[in-house]
Amino acid sequence: MIKERPYVLSIAGFDPSGGAGLTADSKTMEALKCVGLSVCTANTVQNDISFKACYWADLPIMLAQIKVLFERFPIEFVKIGIVENWLVLDTLLSALLLQEPTVKIILDPVLSASASYQFHGDEPCDKREFLDKVLEKIYLITPNFNEIQCLYTDKNTEATIAHIVSKTHLLLKGGHRQDSLGKDVLYHFNGAVVEMLPGNGNYTEKHGSGCVLSSSIASFLALGFPLESACLKGKNYTEKVLSSTTNLLGYHG
């Protein structure tokens, strides 16, 4: 008997190189035996080392795509990547929750490309009136050390962590940390703190590794694993991708 795979929705940008965004998410979800659905937030002009331009998708089109997918498929988990700004993100979150009030949303807050392109344009970090509302609507947020420092510029990192954890789960990625490189820390909503140390593999930097991690976590959650296990398994899968090649584009499967 063939076991039906769970559906996971990626709301993210299109990367022509296939290393990040929707393509990387779809590769990850397929490798982990999920069915990857997608809504495109942006059409980018980039490869694995150079980012040239970003053309944002129209909000009404994204909302229509969300609606038609939920009408057809049972979607319990959604991963979100680059979005034009916090207002658009909040609107998308409200649309998702309208379609399925119990849907769990994993937000990878991509604020800039590795080539220093700023996705939120001229929007000041300290004027994001929608950020608190966003945190209250999602299940997990997965910033790295650079991104978390931009979320609340009036707070230090420790205060920002405490504030986020008062509203949702937080996985603080360790790829950019100065100490204990590669150590991720899972902060449960108002609860336990779990450190996740890197393995001993021969890892090299990969374009889109944050996309792979967040979409793999969403996939393992959809497969029925609890949050901590899903994060650990997602980290292990991402490390396999990091060790799969010596260039910036990793292999899946």
N, C-alpha and C positions, 0 to 999 in steps of 0.2 A: 504494500500500500504506500503510495506516495504521500509524504507529509507536506501539507500546505505551508508555505513560507509566510512569515509575517511581513506586512507592508510598513515601510519606513519612508517618510517624506523628507526630502532635502529642499530647503529654500535657500538658495545661494547663487553665486555668480557663475558664469561660464568662462572657463579658462582654456584657450585654444591648445595649450601645451598638455592638458590633461593631468597635470600634477596637483591641481588644487580645485576648489569649487565643486560644481555639480558632477563633473566627470570623475574626480577622485572619490567623491561620496558614493557614486553609483558603483565604481569598482570595488570599493570597500564593502558595501552592502551586499553585492553579489557574492564576493568571496566568503562572506560570513553567513551565507544562505538566507538572506532576506531579499525582498523585492523592493528595489529602490525607485521611488516616485520622485518627481522633481518639479519645482517652480523656479524659474530664472529671475533673479533680482537685477542682474546686470550683464551686459555683454562687454567683455574686456578685450583689450588688445595687448597681449603679453606673451612672453615665453617663460622659461624657468629662471631667467636671469634679468629680464628687462620688462618693465611695466610702462606702456605707452599711453593708454587711455581707458576710460571707463564710461560706458553709456548705460544709464540707469533705465530699468524697465518701468513701464507705466503702471501705477498702482492699481487702476481698475482691471488691467489684464491679470495681474498677480492674484487679485481677489477672486476673479472669475475662475482662474485655474484652481485655486484652493477649493472653491465651492464644488466644481465639477469632480475633483478627485475624491472629496469626502462623500459625495453622493454615490460613488461607485465602490470605494474601497474602505475597509475597516482600518483606520489609521489611529494608532495609539501613541506613536512616538514621532516627533518631528525634530530635525536638526536645522538650525538657522545659521548661516554664515554672513557674508557681507550684505548690508542693507544701506540705503542711501543716507538715512538719518534716524534719530531716535523716534521721531514722530511717525515715520513710515513703519518702523519696527513695531511700535505700539499698536498701530492700526492693523498690521498683519496678525499680531498676537490676539487681538480682540476677535478678528475674523476666524482664526483657528478655534478659539474657545467657544465661539458661537456655533461652529459646526460640531464640535465635540468637547463639552465642558470638562471632561476628564483627561484630555490629551496632555501628554507630558512633553515639554519643549526643552531641548538642549540648545543653548545659545553659545556659539563661538564668537565672541565680540571682536571681529576683525576690524581694527580701526585704521590699519595701514598695510600696504603690501611690503614685501621684503625689499622692494626697490624704492621705498620711502614715499609711495603715493598715498595720500590721505583720503580714505574713502568717505569720510564725513565732511569733506570740503573745508569751508571756513567756519563750521559750527564750533564754538568754543567748548572746551572740555568742561568748564565750570558752569555752563548754562543749559545743561540737559535736564529740563524740567520733567521729562518723561522717564528718566532712568529708574526712579523709584517704582513707578507704575509697571515698567517692564520687568523688574526683578520680582515683583509680586505675581506675575503671570507665568513665569517660567519655572521649570523643575530643576535645572542645573545650568550654571554659567561656567565657562572654561577659559578664562583669560590667562595669558602668560604674565611674567613680571612687568614687562613694559606696558602692557595693556591695562593692568589693574591700577597702575599709577595714574592713568589718564581718566579713569572713571569718575573719581571724586577728587578734584585737585585741591580742595580745601581740607582734605584729610591725608594723614600719612598712610602707609600701606597697612599697618596693623589696624588702624581705625576703619579703613575701607573694608578690610576683611570682616571685621565685627559687624559693620553695617550691612554688608551683603548677606552674611550668614543669618542675620535677623529676619531676612526675607525669603531666602532660598538656599539650595545647596551650592557649594563652590568647589570647583577643582582648579587649584592654582598650579599651572604647568611650570615645570622647572627648567625648561630649555634655555631660558635667558637669565637664570639666577647666577649671582656671583659666587655663592657658596653652594656646595653640593649640587653641581650641574646635573640636570636630569631628574632630580628628586621632585616628584609631584606631591601635592598635599590635598587631600579631600577633607573639606570642612562640611560636615553634615549640618543641615538646617537646625540651628539652636542646639547642636549636639556634639557628637564625637569628632575628633580630628585624627585622620589616618595618613601616615606618611607612606609613600610608594617609591621605593628606591629603584633606580635603573638596573637593568641586567648587565651582564658582562660581555655583550656582543661587540662586534666591530662596527659601531654606528657612524654614519656620516650624515651631514645635514641634507635634508630633503625639502624641496619646494612643495608646500601644501601639507606638511606633517600635522599641523593643527587641524586641518580639515579631516584628515584620516582619523585622528584621535577622536574628535567629536562625533563623526559619523559611525565609527566603530562602537563607541559607547552607546549611541542610540540603537545600533543594531543588537548589541548584547542585551540591552534593556528589553527590546522587542522580543528577543528569544526567551525572556523570562528570568534573566538573572537580576538579583537585587543590585542596588546602586554601587556598593563597594566592589562587588565582584565584576560588574560591568566595567567599572573604571580600571580595575586591575587587568582584565582581559583586553580592554581597549588599549591600554598602555603596552601590553605584550605584543599585540598585533602591530601597533605602530612601530615598535622597535624592530619587528621582523622586516617591515618595509624600509626602515632606516638602514638595515644591514644587508638589504637585498642587492644593492648596487653601490658603486663608488661615485656615481654622478648625482645630479640633483633630482632626477626622476626615479622613484622607487618602483619596484615590482609588487603586484598584488597576487594573492592566492597562495 
